[in-house]
Amino acid sequence: MNKTSPKVEFYFLKGKKWHEEFVALRTIALSCGLNEELKWGHPCYTLKGNNIVLMHGFKEYCAYLFFKGVLIKDPKGILVQQTANVQAARQIRFTNMKEIIKMKSTLKAYIKQAIDIEAKGLKVPMKKTKEFSMPEEFETKLNESSSLKKAFYALTPGRQRGYLLYFSSAKQATTREARVKKYTSQILKGKGIDD
């Protein structure tokens, strides 16, 4: 079993929900020969510096998040796509310790698949930016302003996707319009939604 990382230790020491579950998930990941690192404030298990699985908790569940989970064969049907826009990652969710104990051998098998996928250098085919839907309200603004259009298409594909996903996620047209208006100056400055 690989060693625990001192940088991650705080995550297991703070008395919070899912403590027992996190300790069990940590033990399983380390028993598969993965290295423990701290990434995005969470324990992340890697192989030669490549992310394999991350552990995180939410109000209703805790989870393993497999970075290339879409490539894992899932005969048990336990991998979950968090949202429609998540392309590569998949979760296995747990609501109690009994589930983890019952699934221990399955979890190890899924981790071993993920390790094999990474070792083979397999890549997840990602949607191109032009394949994401363009909200009508944003398309109208782009057609009205050539400088906005030029600035938007000068952004990196990831920044373009960030805006498209954020604008599209609003259910009401008025909210989409407000979002477009709020971020127009940011786009014109060549910045992404989170810059």
The 8 nearest C-alpha neighbors of each residue, nearest first, counted from 0:
[[1, 30, 29, 32, 2, 31, 26, 33],
 [2, 0, 29, 32, 34, 33, 30, 3],
 [3, 1, 4, 0, 29, 34, 35, 33],
 [2, 4, 35, 5, 1, 8, 7, 29],
 [3, 5, 6, 7, 35, 36, 8, 2],
 [4, 6, 8, 7, 3, 9, 36, 35],
 [7, 5, 4, 8, 37, 9, 36, 10],
 [6, 8, 4, 5, 37, 9, 10, 42],
 [7, 9, 5, 10, 11, 6, 12, 4],
 [10, 8, 12, 11, 7, 13, 6, 5],
 [11, 9, 8, 12, 7, 13, 41, 42],
 [12, 10, 9, 8, 13, 18, 22, 21],
 [13, 11, 9, 10, 14, 8, 18, 15],
 [12, 14, 11, 15, 10, 9, 18, 8],
 [15, 13, 12, 18, 16, 11, 17, 10],
 [16, 14, 18, 13, 17, 12, 11, 10],
 [15, 17, 18, 14, 56, 19, 58, 20],
 [16, 18, 20, 19, 21, 15, 61, 56],
 [19, 17, 21, 20, 16, 15, 22, 11],
 [20, 18, 22, 21, 17, 23, 96, 16],
 [19, 21, 17, 23, 96, 18, 22, 24],
 [22, 20, 24, 18, 23, 19, 17, 25],
 [21, 23, 25, 19, 20, 24, 26, 18],
 [22, 24, 26, 20, 25, 21, 27, 19],
 [25, 23, 21, 27, 26, 22, 20, 28],
 [26, 24, 22, 28, 23, 27, 21, 29],
 [25, 27, 23, 29, 24, 28, 30, 22],
 [26, 28, 24, 30, 25, 29, 23, 31],
 [29, 27, 25, 31, 30, 26, 24, 33],
 [28, 30, 1, 26, 31, 33, 32, 27],
 [29, 31, 0, 27, 28, 32, 26, 1],
 [32, 30, 29, 28, 33, 27, 107, 0],
 [33, 31, 30, 29, 1, 0, 34, 28],
 [34, 32, 29, 45, 44, 46, 31, 28],
 [35, 33, 45, 44, 46, 1, 36, 32],
 [34, 36, 44, 4, 43, 3, 45, 33],
 [37, 35, 43, 42, 44, 38, 4, 34],
 [36, 38, 42, 41, 7, 43, 40, 6],
 [39, 37, 40, 41, 43, 36, 42, 53],
 [38, 40, 41, 37, 42, 43, 53, 36],
 [39, 41, 38, 37, 42, 10, 7, 43],
 [42, 40, 38, 39, 37, 43, 55, 54],
 [43, 41, 37, 54, 36, 53, 7, 38],
 [44, 42, 53, 36, 37, 35, 38, 52],
 [45, 43, 35, 52, 34, 33, 51, 53],
 [44, 46, 50, 34, 51, 49, 33, 48],
 [45, 47, 49, 48, 33, 34, 50, 51],
 [48, 46, 49, 45, 34, 50, 33, 118],
 [47, 49, 46, 45, 50, 34, 44, 51],
 [50, 48, 46, 45, 47, 51, 117, 44],
 [49, 51, 45, 52, 44, 48, 46, 66],
 [50, 52, 45, 44, 66, 65, 113, 49],
 [53, 51, 65, 44, 64, 43, 66, 50],
 [54, 52, 43, 64, 63, 42, 44, 55],
 [53, 55, 63, 42, 62, 64, 41, 43],
 [56, 54, 62, 61, 41, 53, 63, 57],
 [57, 55, 61, 60, 62, 58, 17, 54],
 [56, 58, 60, 59, 61, 55, 62, 16],
 [57, 59, 60, 56, 61, 16, 17, 94],
 [58, 60, 57, 94, 61, 56, 93, 92],
 [61, 59, 94, 57, 93, 58, 56, 92],
 [62, 60, 56, 93, 57, 55, 92, 94],
 [63, 61, 92, 91, 55, 54, 93, 90],
 [62, 64, 54, 91, 90, 53, 52, 65],
 [65, 63, 90, 53, 52, 89, 62, 66],
 [64, 66, 52, 68, 89, 88, 67, 51],
 [65, 67, 88, 68, 51, 52, 64, 87],
 [68, 66, 87, 88, 69, 65, 70, 123],
 [67, 69, 89, 65, 88, 71, 70, 66],
 [68, 70, 87, 67, 71, 88, 89, 86],
 [71, 69, 68, 67, 72, 123, 116, 87],
 [72, 70, 68, 69, 73, 112, 113, 109],
 [73, 71, 74, 70, 112, 69, 109, 68],
 [72, 74, 76, 75, 71, 78, 77, 109],
 [75, 73, 76, 72, 77, 71, 78, 105],
 [74, 76, 73, 77, 78, 105, 72, 109],
 [77, 75, 73, 74, 78, 79, 72, 91],
 [76, 78, 75, 91, 79, 73, 92, 90],
 [79, 77, 91, 90, 89, 76, 73, 80],
 [78, 80, 90, 89, 81, 91, 77, 92],
 [79, 81, 89, 82, 90, 85, 78, 88],
 [82, 80, 79, 85, 89, 83, 90, 88],
 [81, 83, 84, 85, 80, 79, 86, 89],
 [82, 84, 85, 80, 81, 86, 164, 79],
 [85, 83, 82, 86, 164, 81, 80, 131],
 [86, 84, 82, 83, 87, 88, 81, 80],
 [85, 87, 84, 88, 125, 69, 126, 83],
 [88, 86, 67, 69, 68, 85, 123, 66],
 [89, 87, 66, 68, 67, 65, 69, 86],
 [88, 90, 68, 80, 79, 65, 64, 78],
 [91, 89, 64, 79, 78, 63, 92, 62],
 [90, 92, 78, 63, 62, 77, 79, 64],
 [91, 93, 62, 61, 90, 60, 63, 94],
 [94, 92, 61, 60, 95, 62, 98, 91],
 [93, 95, 60, 61, 59, 92, 96, 98],
 [96, 94, 97, 93, 98, 20, 99, 17],
 [95, 97, 99, 98, 20, 100, 19, 94],
 [98, 96, 100, 99, 95, 101, 102, 94],
 [99, 97, 101, 96, 100, 95, 102, 93],
 [100, 98, 102, 96, 101, 97, 103, 93],
 [99, 101, 97, 103, 102, 98, 96, 23],
 [100, 102, 98, 99, 103, 97, 104, 105],
 [103, 101, 99, 105, 100, 104, 106, 98],
 [102, 104, 106, 100, 105, 101, 99, 107],
 [105, 103, 107, 106, 102, 108, 101, 100],
 [106, 104, 108, 102, 107, 103, 109, 101],
 [107, 105, 109, 103, 108, 104, 102, 110],
 [106, 108, 110, 104, 105, 109, 111, 103],
 [107, 109, 105, 111, 106, 110, 112, 104],
 [110, 108, 112, 106, 111, 107, 105, 113],
 [111, 109, 113, 107, 112, 108, 106, 114],
 [110, 112, 114, 108, 113, 109, 107, 115],
 [113, 111, 109, 115, 110, 114, 116, 108],
 [112, 114, 110, 116, 111, 115, 109, 117],
 [115, 113, 111, 117, 112, 116, 118, 110],
 [114, 116, 118, 112, 117, 113, 119, 111],
 [117, 115, 113, 119, 114, 118, 121, 112],
 [116, 118, 120, 114, 115, 119, 121, 113],
 [117, 119, 115, 120, 116, 114, 121, 46],
 [120, 118, 116, 117, 121, 115, 114, 122],
 [121, 119, 117, 118, 116, 122, 115, 114],
 [120, 122, 119, 116, 117, 123, 118, 70],
 [123, 121, 124, 120, 67, 117, 116, 70],
 [122, 124, 125, 87, 67, 121, 70, 69],
 [125, 123, 122, 126, 87, 86, 127, 121],
 [126, 124, 123, 127, 86, 87, 122, 128],
 [127, 125, 130, 128, 124, 131, 86, 129],
 [126, 128, 130, 129, 125, 131, 156, 160],
 [127, 129, 130, 131, 160, 156, 126, 159],
 [128, 130, 127, 131, 132, 126, 133, 160],
 [131, 129, 128, 127, 126, 132, 133, 160],
 [132, 130, 129, 128, 133, 163, 160, 127],
 [131, 133, 134, 130, 163, 167, 129, 164],
 [132, 134, 163, 135, 138, 131, 137, 167],
 [135, 133, 137, 136, 167, 138, 132, 166],
 [134, 136, 138, 137, 139, 133, 140, 172],
 [137, 135, 139, 134, 138, 176, 140, 175],
 [138, 136, 140, 139, 134, 135, 179, 141],
 [137, 139, 135, 141, 140, 136, 142, 134],
 [138, 140, 142, 136, 137, 141, 135, 143],
 [141, 139, 143, 137, 142, 138, 144, 136],
 [142, 140, 148, 138, 144, 143, 139, 147],
 [141, 143, 139, 140, 144, 138, 145, 148],
 [144, 142, 140, 141, 139, 145, 147, 148],
 [145, 143, 147, 141, 146, 142, 140, 148],
 [144, 146, 148, 147, 149, 141, 143, 142],
 [147, 145, 149, 144, 148, 150, 187, 141],
 [148, 146, 150, 144, 145, 149, 141, 187],
 [149, 147, 141, 145, 151, 146, 150, 152],
 [148, 150, 146, 152, 147, 151, 145, 153],
 [151, 149, 147, 153, 187, 148, 152, 146],
 [152, 150, 148, 153, 154, 149, 186, 147],
 [151, 153, 154, 149, 150, 148, 159, 155],
 [152, 154, 150, 151, 149, 155, 189, 148],
 [155, 153, 152, 151, 158, 159, 189, 156],
 [154, 156, 158, 157, 159, 153, 152, 191],
 [157, 155, 159, 158, 128, 160, 154, 127],
 [158, 156, 160, 155, 159, 161, 128, 154],
 [157, 159, 191, 161, 155, 160, 156, 154],
 [158, 160, 156, 162, 161, 157, 154, 163],
 [161, 159, 163, 157, 158, 162, 128, 164],
 [162, 160, 158, 164, 159, 163, 165, 157],
 [161, 163, 165, 159, 160, 164, 166, 192],
 [164, 162, 160, 166, 165, 161, 167, 133],
 [163, 165, 167, 161, 162, 166, 160, 168],
 [166, 164, 162, 168, 167, 163, 161, 169],
 [165, 167, 163, 175, 164, 168, 162, 169],
 [168, 166, 164, 169, 165, 134, 163, 175],
 [167, 169, 165, 166, 164, 170, 175, 163],
 [170, 168, 167, 175, 171, 174, 166, 165],
 [169, 171, 168, 172, 174, 167, 175, 173],
 [172, 170, 174, 173, 169, 175, 176, 168],
 [171, 173, 175, 174, 176, 170, 136, 169],
 [174, 172, 176, 171, 175, 177, 178, 169],
 [173, 175, 177, 171, 176, 172, 169, 178],
 [174, 176, 172, 178, 166, 177, 173, 169],
 [177, 175, 173, 179, 174, 178, 136, 172],
 [178, 176, 174, 180, 175, 179, 181, 173],
 [179, 177, 181, 175, 180, 176, 174, 182],
 [178, 180, 176, 182, 177, 181, 183, 137],
 [179, 181, 177, 183, 178, 182, 176, 184],
 [180, 182, 178, 179, 183, 177, 184, 185],
 [183, 181, 185, 179, 184, 180, 178, 186],
 [182, 184, 186, 180, 185, 181, 179, 187],
 [185, 183, 187, 186, 182, 188, 181, 180],
 [186, 184, 182, 188, 183, 187, 190, 189],
 [187, 185, 189, 183, 188, 184, 190, 151],
 [186, 188, 184, 150, 189, 185, 147, 183],
 [189, 187, 185, 186, 190, 184, 150, 183],
 [190, 188, 186, 187, 154, 150, 185, 191],
 [189, 191, 185, 186, 188, 194, 192, 154],
 [192, 190, 158, 194, 193, 186, 189, 185],
 [191, 193, 194, 162, 161, 190, 158, 185],
 [192, 194, 191, 190, 161, 158, 162, 185],
 [193, 191, 190, 192, 185, 158, 189, 186]]
